[in-house]
Amino acid sequence: MKELTKAEEQIMQILWKLEKGFVNDIIAEMPEPKPAYNTVSTIVRILETKSFVSHKAYGKTHEYFPLISKEEYKEGSLSKLVTDYFDNSYKKLVSFFAGDKKLSKEELEEMKRMIEKELKNK
């Protein structure tokens, strides 16, 4: 799966939320200061060339929609993260989170319950 820039990812997040939309719909969901129409339009067209987005034409205007689900992108991104930063080891990823000082005891216990549930299912 191709990587996305921060700007491309921001637009994908909006399209996943909207499910489909015109450039003006995308801009309306963006925080201030809002980017120029042409900027967003260019990024959406780049996303089309990367096969993340397609469109339905209504005359000169286009309604855009995602071709890749948020879940698919999340799985690909996580796999890349694990490969690039954790030596392709999910164990190292979990260890990293378990040692994270920002996680509360309750969050760690919830993670433990989730892991135990998965172990029972396997």
N, C-alpha and C positions, 0 to 999 in steps of 0.2 A: 504494500500500500504506500502511495506517495505521501510525503510529509507536507503539512500545511504550515504556512506562516501564521503568526499571531492574528493578523488581519483576516486571513482566510478562515481561520478557526472561529474567530468572532462571528463572522457572517454565517458559517455553518451552524453554530450554536443557535443563531436567530432562526435560520431556516428549519432546523429540527423542531424548534419551539412552534413556529408558525405552520409548519408542514408544507406550505407553499406561499409565495408572495412576489409582489412586484418590487422593484428597486426602492420605491418610495415606502413600501411597507417595512422593508429591511431597515432603512434609514430611521423610520419612526421608532424602532425598537432600540436604536443605538443611543448610548449616553452622550451628553453634551461634552464638548463641542461636537456636533454632528459633522461627519465628513461630507465632502461634496458629492453630489449625485454621480458625477463622472468617475470619481474614485471608487465608489461602491460598485458601479456598473462594470468597471474594469476588473475588479476583484472577482465579481460573480462570473464574468466571462473566463477568467483564469481557472476558476473552479470547474467550469464546464470543460475546459481543455484537459483538466486533470481527472475528468469523469466522476466528479463528486456531485455535480449538479446538472440538471437538464432544464429545458424550458418548453412552455407551450406559447406559441405566438398568437397574438391578437392584433393583427395589423402590424403596426410598428412597435408595439409594446410587447414585453415578454413577461410571463409569469414563471418564476423559477421554483424548482422543487428538488430536494435531495435525492440522489441515486443511492447513497450509502447511508445506512442507519447510524444513529448515534452509537448504538451498541457495537456495530461492526468497527467503527472508528476507534471506540474505546478499547476493544480487544486488541486491535492492531497497535495502538499507541502503548498499551501496557506491555505487550510482547517486546516492542522496541525498547522501552524503558528497562525491562528486565535484562534484555540482551546487552544493551549499551552500558548500563550502570551497575548491574548486579551479576555480572559474569554468567548470564543465562540461568540464574538460580532463583527460583521463587522463594526458596528457603532464606536466602540472603535478603530478599525484599521484605519478607515477613519479619525477619530479625531486625531489620532497619526500623520498621514501624514499631515493633515491640520496644525498642530502645529509645524511641522518640519521646523526649521530655514533654512534648505538647499533648500527648495522649493521656487522658485521665485513667484512673484505675477502672472505672466503669466501662470505658471504651475498650480497654484491654480485655476485661472479662467478657464483654460482648463478642469480641474477636475470637476469644477462646471458645465460647459457646458455638459460634458459627463453624469453627474448625471441627469441633467435636461432632456437630450435626453432619458435616460432610463426611467425616470418618465413618459414622454409622451408615450412611447411605452407600458407601463403597464397600 
